[in-house]
Amino acid sequence: MEDVIMIKNRGDFGLWAIEVAKQIVSEQGFELARTARDGTEDEVRLAGNALGQAITNALLEVYDGLLQDVSDE
């Protein structure tokens, strides 16, 4: 994600999580489903790993932002 958002409370975090989840599912989830239908076992494994990596990247992105806010205070 390239847009900067401010997470100041639990509600903001919830909105961020919903938007990121929709983006990940629409991109990586679709690719995993397509690969499961048409791909080989190795391709399915790669698509599943890509989905997991997208989730990890999103979580690390918000975590890094939280750490930055703490160091700015």
C-alpha positions in Angstrom: 0.0 0.0 0.0 1.3 3.4 -0.9 -1.2 5.7 0.8 -0.3 6.9 4.3 -3.1 6.6 6.8 -3.2 7.6 10.4 -4.2 4.9 12.9 -5.1 6.6 16.1 -7.5 4.1 17.6 -8.9 0.6 17.3 -11.6 1.8 14.8 -8.9 3.2 12.5 -7.0 0.0 12.7 -10.2 -2.0 11.9 -10.9 0.1 8.8 -7.3 -0.3 7.7 -7.4 -4.0 8.2 -10.6 -4.4 6.2 -9.3 -2.4 3.3 -6.0 -4.3 3.2 -7.8 -7.6 3.5 -10.1 -6.7 0.5 -7.0 -5.8 -1.5 -5.1 -8.9 -0.7 -8.1 -11.2 -1.3 -8.9 -9.6 -4.6 -5.3 -9.9 -5.9 -3.6 -12.9 -4.2 -6.7 -14.8 -3.3 -8.0 -14.7 -6.9 -4.6 -15.9 -8.1 -4.6 -18.8 -5.6 -8.1 -19.8 -6.7 -7.2 -19.6 -10.4 -4.0 -21.6 -9.8 -5.8 -24.2 -7.7 -8.2 -24.7 -10.7 -5.6 -24.7 -13.5 -2.2 -25.1 -12.0 0.2 -27.7 -10.9 0.9 -28.6 -7.3 4.0 -26.4 -7.3 2.2 -23.5 -8.8 -0.5 -23.8 -6.1 2.2 -23.8 -3.4 3.8 -20.7 -4.9 0.5 -18.9 -5.1 -0.3 -19.9 -1.5 3.1 -18.6 -0.4 2.5 -15.3 -2.2 -0.8 -14.9 -0.3 1.0 -15.5 3.0 3.7 -13.1 2.0 1.1 -10.4 1.2 -0.5 -10.8 4.6 2.9 -10.7 6.3 3.9 -7.6 4.4 0.7 -5.8 5.4 1.2 -6.7 9.1 4.8 -5.6 9.1 3.9 -2.3 7.3 1.5 -1.3 10.1 3.9 -2.6 12.8 6.7 -0.5 11.4 4.4 2.5 11.3 3.5 2.0 15.0 7.2 1.7 15.9 7.9 5.0 14.0 5.2 6.8 16.0 6.7 5.6 19.3 10.2 6.8 18.3 8.8 10.2 17.2 7.4 10.8 20.7 
